[in-house]
Amino acid sequence: MDTYESLLAAITPKGGETREVRDPATDEVIGTAPVQTIDDLNAAIDKAEEAQVAWAALSDEERVDYLNKVADAIEAHAEPLAELLSREQGKPLNGPNARFEVGGCVAWTRVPANTPLPVDVVIDDGENYAEMHYRPLGVVAAISPWNWPMMISIWQIVPALRMGNTVVMKPAETTTLSVLALIAVMNTVLPEGVLQVVAGPGRTVGDAMTRHPKVAKIMFTGSTPVGKRIIEASAGNVTRLTLELGGNDAGIVLDDVDPKEIAEGLFWGAFINTGQTCAALKRLYVPASIYDEVVDALAEFAKQMPMGVGLDENNVLGPLQNPDQFKEVDRLVESAKASGARVVMGGDPDYDAPGNFYPTTLVADIDPHNDLVVEEQFGPALPIIKYTDLEEVIKLANELEVGLGASVWSKDREKARQIAARIQAGTVWINAHGMVNPFIPFGGAKQSGYGQEFGVEGLKAVAQPQVING
């Protein structure tokens, strides 16, 4: 599997129901994906349950050794994995895209694998002694999205394996090949049955997975409506959940910034992965005193960022991953245009061209309650809202039902931190946006989900706490 062709051949179904997979940049068929069933899911869960006993019986050091070898294997296959990811998801090879994502898979394997998790002594006062341990849960069901299909799968898989669980993964239906390939590489190292993938429709296989009595934990990254359905489906079994759901992240700029200095950070905060990121900057609030300067500086930087087919080494922005997402972005931008908002750049897709390309779009002078502001666009269109009252803009930032991330941009870090403390979001960045780190816990507030990923907290989230008292 050391070339793109051999990797693709290794995951091509040899029988059963299949479907075509198309490149979202060119509409060309790039391969076939399996369409599996609830019977396949049940068999995988049974196999995972059986394999979990021996996997949990290994020492922590032995599981860490396996995972370090997994990281080595991903690194050795990095280029064919990146090429497949680019062809199926659409993201370019370069920039913070396909090669970056595969590199993130390596980092997010090594860090959770090697993060110390010592036994916590809860009390030791001479009369009482208690320790907190973290035991395996059993079988973890992981459901990954189409925007960062490889890296988010790793976020779910590796901590679960480290803590002695086995994993059954269901990839998104539009990025199945990427996850199949990643898991094929990982399974060149891991014992049989420890990590499995079932590629089937969410309405059948996904639903059955969330209701399965042998699943001890569900990890899901995706939309809030689907997350709510998972909560309902899992309730009968009291299944543990980690849910990273939709967001509509606010960025608040203060009037002491240099617009040209922050333009690059604002751009990548909003447009990383062509805007298809849960914790991307999705609505930007700028004070009237520097509004035009920030809009102009952001537009000047954005014009330099080429968009096109991912395999072209020059491009750093790609297509939207699927036609439905293209339609959603287009609907929201058209709503903004109809309201009289000013389109600074973009907003004029070529509907007849191949691929799901929507141009980089900046929309200024927009009402703070326009659809493009209050609904998650999940694409390359950023509304920029002018404000004069900081208290009012903090209220606007907090009034939505979601709260995944947010950011504050200022030369005065202490003032920025004071404002950050008032924003209802799981993470608030200062002078950056969306910069996740495998050492730093990450999770949402309000309807952006619950549970923590990354760092020690992320390891604890895929384990059963057990107090030994005495």
N, C-alpha and C positions, 0 to 999 in steps of 0.2 A: 504493500500500500504506500510505496514511497513516491508515487507519481499521482497526479490528478486522475488519470485514466484508471490506474490500478485501484485507487481508493473508491472511485465510482463503481467499478466492476464488483468490488467486494461487498457493496451494499445494495446492488441491484437485485430485486426479488427473483427467485428461481421458479416461483409458482404462486398460485393464489390470485386474489383480486389486486389490481394495481391501478394507478392513475398517472397521467403525465405530469411532469414538473417543468414549468417554463421560467425562463430568465425574465424578471420583471423589467429589465432594461431593454430587451430586444424582442420579447415574446417568443423566442426560440425554445424548443423543447430541449432540455438538458439531461433528462433521465426519467426514470419511473420510480414511484414510491409504493410501498405496500399499503393496502387498506385492510387493516386487521380487525378482529371481531372481539366481542365480549368473551368468547371461548378462549381466544389467544390471551386476553388479559387474565382470566382466571388461572390459566396454566402458568403464566409468568409469576403471578402472585404466589401460587403454591410452590413454585420452584424457589422463589426468593425466601419464602418462609422456611423452607428446608435448608437453604444455604446459610441463613442467618445464624443458625446455632453454632456452626463451626467458625464463622466470621467473628461473632461476638466472643468466642472462646479464645481467639488470638489475643496476645498482649497488645497494649496500646503501641508499643514499639514496633511490633510486627505489622500492624495496620499502617502506621506511619511509613514504614519501609515500602510497603506496596504503593502507597499514594505518591511517594517521591519518585518511584519508578513510573507511575502513571504520568507525572509531570514530564519526565524525561521522554516518554513515548509521544506525548503531544508535541513537545518541542521538536522532536525528530521528524514529525509529520506536518510541521507548521505550514509550509508553503502549499501543499495540496489541500489541506484543510481550508486555508484562506481562499484559495481559488474557488473551491466548491461553495464556500460561504458567499463569496462575491457573486457567483453566478445564480445562486438560488435566492439569497436575500436581497441582492441588488447593490449592497454597499461597496464602494470602491476598495481596491486593495490598500491604497495609501491613505494618509491622514488618520484620524482617529476612527478607523473603520475595520476592514477585514483582518489585516495583519495585526492591527492593534487588538482586536477581539481575541484572536488566537493567543497572542502574547498574554492577554488578561487571563485566559484559561490556565496557562502555565502558572502565573502568579497566584491566582485564586485556588490553585491546587497546592502549591508549596506552602503558602502561609497558613491555611487552616490545618494542614497536615502537621505543621511544626509548631503550632501555637501551644504553649504549655497550659495544661489544665489541672493544676494541683488540687488535692483534696482540701476543702475548706473546713477548718476547725471553727465551728459555730460558737461553741462555748467551752471553756476550760478554766473553771474557777476554783478547782480543788474539790468541789463537791459534785459538780455536773460536768459531763463531757459529751459532746455531740459533734459528729462530722457530717458534712454534706457531700454526697457522692452523685455522680451522673451516670446512669445505666442506659444501655440500649433500649430503644422502644420496640423494635421489631422491623416490620416492613414499612418503608417510607414511599409514598406515592408522590412523584414530582411531576408538575405540569408546567412546561416552559413556553414562553411567548415567541413571536416571530421577529421581534425587533433586534434582540441580541440573543439568538437562539443557542449558540454555543456557550457563551460566557454565563448567561443566567442558568443554564443547565448545570454548569460546574458549580455555581453558587449553591445550588440545591443538593447536588450529588455528593460533593467532597465532604462537607461537614457531617452529613448523614453517615457516610461510610466510616469516617474517622471515629465516630462515636459508637460503632459496632452494629449499625443498622444495615440492612440491604435496601436496594432502591429499584423501583419500577418506574421508568420515565415515560411520559406521554408528551411527545413534541407537538408544537403547533402544526396544523395541517398544511400551512403554506411554507414551512421551513423544515420539513421532515428529514430531507437528505442530510442537511448539515448536522443534525443531532444524531442520526444513524451513523454517520461517518465518525463523529467525535467518540461515540460510545464504542464503535468497532475498534478504534485505536486504543481506548482505555482497556478494553477487554483482551487485548494482547498481553496484558499484565495481570489483571485481576482474576481471582478464582471464578470458576463457572457458577453462574446463578446469582452472584453478588450484585451485579448491575445489569439490568435488562431494559429493553425499550419495546413499547407496544405503540405502533403508529396507526391510530384509528380516529374516527370522527369524535369530536367533543360531545355531540348529542347522544352517542351510544357508549363508546369506550370510556370517554372522559366522565360521563355521568355515572357509569357503573363503578369506575375507580373510586369516586368520591363517596360511594355508598357501601363499599366492600367491607365486610366485617373483619377481614384479616389485615386491613391497612391501619396502622397505628398512628400515622402522621401524614398529613397532606401539606405539601408546599406548592403554592401557586403564585405565579406572577402574571397579571393580566388586568382586565377591566373590572371596575367596581360592580357592575351588574352581574358578571359571571361569578365574582367572588361571593356575592350574596347568595347565589344559587348553590355554591359549594358549601357555604355555612349551613343552609337548610338541608342539603343532602347528607351532610356528615353528622347532623345532630343525633340521629338515631343510634349511632355507635359511639357518641362522645369522642370523635376522632380529634386528635390534636391538630392545630392549624397554624401555619405561617402564611399570611396573605400580604403580598405587595401589590397594591391595586392602583387604579388610575390616579393621576395628579393633574393639577393645573397651576404649576409653580409660578409664584410672583417674584419679580425682581424689583427692588426699590432702590433707585439711584438718589443720592443726596447731592446738594448743590455745591459741594466742595471738590468734586472730582474733576479730573482732566478728561474730557470726552474722548480724545484720541488715545489716551492711555488705557481706557477700559474697553474700547471698541472690540478688540480681539477677544477678550474674555466674555463679553456679552454675546458676540457672535457664536462662539463655540458652545457657550452655555445653552443657547437656543437651538442651534443648527447641527450639533453633533448627531451623527447618524441620520442626517437630513431631517432633523426634528423628531425622529421616531424613537424617543426615549422617555420613559415614564417620568424621570426627574429632570427633564429639560426645562429651561426657562421658557414659559409659555405666555406670559403677559408682563410687560415691562412698564414700570411707572417712573416717569422722569419729571423733575421740577421744571416749571415754566421758564425759569431764569436761564437754563442751559438746554432747553428742550431741542431747539433747532440744531444746536451744535452736536448733541448726542445722536440725533437722527442722521445728520449728515455724515458723522464719523463712522457710524455703524454701516450706513449704505456704502460708503467708500471702501470699507474693508470687505463687505459682502460681495461687491462687484468683482473682487480679485479671486474669488473662490470658484473654480470651474466645476460644473456639474456635467455628468455624462455616464457612459457605460463604465462599470466598475473595473473591468480588466485593462482599461486605459490608465497607464501609470500616472497620468497628469491630473486625473480627476480626484476631487476630495468630497464631492457630494454626488449622490446617486438618485435613483428613482424611488418613489414610494413602493413599498413591498408588494402591494396588491391593489387591484382596481377599486375595491370598496374604500380603502383609505384615501385614494386619490379623490373619489367622489366626495368624501367627507371634508377634506381640506378645501376642495373647490366650492362646496356649499357654504362653508363658513366665510371664505374670502368674498364670495358673491354677496353674502349678507352684509358684510362690512361695506362693500362698494355701494350697495343699494341704500345704505344709511347715510351716505355722503362722506364717509371716511376717505382720507387721501392715501392712494397707493403710491408709495415712494419708489418702489421697484417691484417687478414681478407681477403676479396676479393675472397673467395672460397665457395660460398653458396652450400648447398646440394639441388640440384634441384628436387630430388625425395622425400624429406621429406615433411610431411604435414605442412601447414601454409606458411606464406609469410616471413619467417625469412631470413634476410640478415645479415651476421656477422658484428660486429664492425670493420670498415676498416679505416686504416690510410695509406695514399699514400704520399711518400716523393720523393724528387728529380724530381719534375714534372715541365714541361714547364708552365709558367704563362698564356699561351693561350690555354692550353689543354681544351677539352670539359668539363672535370670534374671540372675545375676551373671556366670557364666562363658561364656554364649553371647551373641552380639551381638543385641540386641533390635531395633535400628533403628526405634525408634518412641517414643511419649511415655510411657515407663515407666522410672523411675529407681530402682534398688535403692540403699539407704543402709546401709552396713555399719558397725557399731560396732567400735572397736578400742581396746586398751589398750597394745599394744606396737608402737612405730613400726618396729622392725626386722622384725617379723612382717608388718606391712602392706606394707612395701617388697617383701618376698618374695612376698606375694599379688599385688601389682601386676605383678610380673615373671613369674609362673608360667604365664601363658597364652602360646600360640604366636604371638599377634599383638602388634604394637607400633607402631601408627600415631602416636598422640599420648598425652599425659598432662598432668596439671597438679598444682601444689603451691600451697596457699593458706596464707599466713602474713604477719604484719607484719614478720618478720625475713627480708628478701630474701636475705641471704647464707646463712642456714640453709636457706632454700627452694632456693637454687641448689645447695647441697651435696647435698640429697636428690634434686633433679632429675638430677644427674649420675649417680646410681645407678639410674635408671629406664631400662629398655630400651625406648625409643621414639624414633621419628624426630624428634619435636618435643615438648618439655616446656615448657608455659607456666607463668608465675608469676602468680598471682592473676587468671587469665583462662583460657579454654579455647576452642580452635578458632578463634582469631583469625588467619586466614591473611592474608598481605600479598604483593602482587605483586613486591616487592623482596626477599623473604626466601625462600630455598630451602625446599622442602617435599617430604618423602618418608617412606616407612615403614621400620621395622626388622622383623627376623624375617619372619614370613609375611604381613606387611602390604605386601609388595612391595619393589621396588627401582627405583632411578633417581630423579633429582631434577627437580622442576618449579619454576618461578618464578625470578626473578632471572637473573644471568649464568649460573649453573649450569644453569638450565632451558633457556637458549638453546644452551649447549654440548651438552646431552643430545639435541638433535635435529640434530646436525651430526656430520660425520666429522672427527676430529682429524687434522691433517696437519702433520708436522714438516718444515720446509725447513732442511736442515743444510748450511751452507757459504756 
